[in-house]
Amino acid sequence: MKVCVIGAGYVGLVTGTGFAETGNDVVCADLDAAKIAQLEAGETPIFEPGLLPMIERNAQAGRLRFTTDVEGALADAEIIFVAVGTPQRSDGAANLSAVDAVAETVAKASKRECVLVLKSTVPVGANARVRKIIASAGADKIHVVSNPEFLKEGDAVNDFMRPDRIVIGCEPDDDFARELMRRLYHPLSLSHDKIVWMEPASAELTKYVANTMLAMRISFMNEIAALCEQVGADVNDVRVGVGLDNRIGPKFLYAGPGYGGSCFPKDVQALIHVAREYGVPLELALATDNVNQRQKGVMLRKLKQCFEGDLRGKKIAIWGIAFKPRTDDVRESPALTLIDSLLAEGAQVSAHDPEARAHARARFGDSIEIPDRPYDAVSDADALVLVTEWREYQNPDFERIKAAMRTPVLLDARNIWSSYGLSGQGFTYRGIGVQG
Ligand SMILES: NC(=O)c1ccc[n+]([C@@H]2O[C@H](COP(=O)([O-])OP(=O)(O)OC[C@H]3O[C@@H](n4cnc5c(N)ncnc54)[C@H](O)[C@@H]3O)[C@@H](O)[C@H]2O)c1
């Protein structure tokens, strides 16, 4: 099938490459010329495990192309995916300007009957809004469906190729769109039919509800972590004890520095915003967001406790800048909030990340050190904060760390080292919801 994906970011690249992998003829179009040039040169502008070899394989086979010519790319496509960004506006709502712009371009440039698929995360009503844009441009052969994406960065290729479910919001009588979507997704649905059909508004809402539910679990456990610290309990034990209940399950129950990334923070906010517009207060979503905002300050509060409230002139080493391991994405990362606060407090920062150093350099310039090796960040540090639990940080040489530091203070925002007995080895150790 002829597929065009507009927006070659974390979602668009994986989507386009995934559909090329199942034999489709795919072109990924993006306005960002630097990104397209990188892709054409055989590089990937994002770090996503397993993606590069898949891009190379499909590009070499002639099934995957990249272009900045959006109109040319979509003109002849049977299925056009919109995978552009929908960032947060200052009032919390999703900014749909890129989606609107693409809808206008598609209405103008599409030359055949086709399906326009909203893959970007868009609030309830966006599908109807896009239909309106297309209708008012006089285009009458474009079928609009909503197909939210549930992949997670760091495991995106696997999530895309082996989805738990494929949600498609489609008008019940739109047989043309149904048939094309069913055929396109058939190879990802071979073991059993994974497509869940619904009205577009339900599909739009499903994405926000899923992300808000996951964010809510994290915020709840972060609140429980604060309680654990007060009552002498261990949030890791509580997590395991609770998560083994198969009505609850073990995932997204980890206390930490607050959730970040390009999705949870903005999607929770956007859901709150939409609900407010419809006069429905979402108290739990609001609390989820409030708890998370507070949690993003937890590491700074703990650091200040270790240094009698004064971080001026202290050198703080940070391990992990990306919002989670196995990605270079730093959007809304708790590490950024921490670094901003430390600089405002007059501390010096030396931060390492295996993959996100370029993004950190672009964000912080010369105001922090960003060494290439993790132990270099620790040299002469007054404290080391583990923010992102990359595997390479999980079992480090603690003797080497202690020897390199000025004062041996370890702040473990992921509770990775909590069972190592570090307090007994000459460190001041603090986790989240665990006893020192
Ligand atoms: N990143 C994730 O893990 C994830 C997961 C599920 C859903 N989503 C949703 O998918 C959407 C895309 O997210 P992302 O993380 O891939 O964003 P991204 O910022 O990585 O990529 C978006 C791309 O769209 C391009 N673009 C913007 N306007 C354009 C236009 N008019 N024409 C062509 N290209 C244009 C940008 O240059 C950019 O490369 C968002 O709505 C997001 O909420 C993201």
The ligand as a Tripos MOL2 file, in Angstrom:
@<TRIPOS>MOLECULE
LIG
   44    48     1     0     0
SMALL
NO_CHARGES

@<TRIPOS>ATOM
      1 N1          6.9170   10.4200   21.6810 N.am      1 LIG1
      2 C1          6.1080    9.4890   22.1380 C.2       1 LIG1
      3 O1          6.4960    8.5890   22.8880 O.2       1 LIG1
      4 C2          4.6560    9.4710   21.7260 C.ar      1 LIG1
      5 C3          3.8900    8.3370   21.9670 C.ar      1 LIG1
      6 C4          2.5530    8.3420   21.5640 C.ar      1 LIG1
      7 C5          2.0170    9.4580   20.9670 C.ar      1 LIG1
      8 N2          2.7830   10.5560   20.7650 N.ar      1 LIG1
      9 C6          2.1850   11.7070   20.0810 C.3       1 LIG1
     10 O2          2.6200   11.7040   18.7240 O.3       1 LIG1
     11 C7          2.7770   13.0310   18.2440 C.3       1 LIG1
     12 C8          4.1880   13.2310   17.7440 C.3       1 LIG1
     13 O3          5.0650   13.0800   18.8460 O.3       1 LIG1
     14 P1          6.6470   12.9330   18.6310 P.3       1 LIG1
     15 O4          7.2220   12.6470   19.9710 O.co2     1 LIG1
     16 O5          6.9010   12.0090   17.4970 O.co2     1 LIG1
     17 O6          7.0050   14.4340   18.2040 O.3       1 LIG1
     18 P2          8.3470   14.9740   17.5440 P.3       1 LIG1
     19 O7          8.4690   16.3710   17.9760 O.co2     1 LIG1
     20 O8          9.4680   14.0150   17.8010 O.co2     1 LIG1
     21 O9          8.0370   14.9100   15.9720 O.3       1 LIG1
     22 C9          7.1210   15.7390   15.3250 C.3       1 LIG1
     23 C10         7.6760   16.0410   13.9370 C.3       1 LIG1
     24 O10         6.6810   16.7260   13.1820 O.3       1 LIG1
     25 C11         7.3470   17.6570   12.3300 C.3       1 LIG1
     26 N3          6.3640   18.6400   11.8780 N.ar      1 LIG1
     27 C12         5.7610   19.6070   12.5920 C.ar      1 LIG1
     28 N4          4.8910   20.2870   11.8250 N.ar      1 LIG1
     29 C13         4.9380   19.7240   10.5950 C.ar      1 LIG1
     30 C14         4.2650   19.9590    9.3610 C.ar      1 LIG1
     31 N5          3.3380   20.9150    9.2600 N.pl3     1 LIG1
     32 N6          4.5670   19.1880    8.2980 N.ar      1 LIG1
     33 C15         5.5000   18.2200    8.3950 C.ar      1 LIG1
     34 N7          6.1570   17.9310    9.5500 N.ar      1 LIG1
     35 C16         5.8790   18.6760   10.6260 C.ar      1 LIG1
     36 C17         8.4560   18.2190   13.2210 C.3       1 LIG1
     37 O11         9.4760   18.7920   12.4500 O.3       1 LIG1
     38 C18         8.9060   16.9560   13.9610 C.3       1 LIG1
     39 O12         9.9730   16.3120   13.2920 O.3       1 LIG1
     40 C19         2.3830   13.9440   19.4090 C.3       1 LIG1
     41 O13         1.0300   14.2690   19.2880 O.3       1 LIG1
     42 C20         2.6080   13.0590   20.6240 C.3       1 LIG1
     43 O14         1.7990   13.4360   21.7080 O.3       1 LIG1
     44 C21         4.0990   10.5870   21.1110 C.ar      1 LIG1
@<TRIPOS>BOND
     1     1     2 1
     2     2     3 2
     3     2     4 1
     4     4     5 ar
     5     4    44 ar
     6     5     6 ar
     7     6     7 ar
     8     7     8 ar
     9     8     9 1
    10     8    44 ar
    11     9    10 1
    12     9    42 1
    13    10    11 1
    14    11    12 1
    15    11    40 1
    16    12    13 1
    17    13    14 1
    18    14    15 2
    19    14    16 1
    20    14    17 1
    21    17    18 1
    22    18    19 2
    23    18    20 1
    24    18    21 1
    25    21    22 1
    26    22    23 1
    27    23    24 1
    28    23    38 1
    29    24    25 1
    30    25    26 1
    31    25    36 1
    32    26    27 ar
    33    26    35 ar
    34    27    28 ar
    35    28    29 ar
    36    29    30 ar
    37    29    35 ar
    38    30    31 1
    39    30    32 ar
    40    32    33 ar
    41    33    34 ar
    42    34    35 ar
    43    36    37 1
    44    36    38 1
    45    38    39 1
    46    40    41 1
    47    40    42 1
    48    42    43 1
@<TRIPOS>SUBSTRUCTURE
     1 LIG1         1 GROUP 0 **** ****
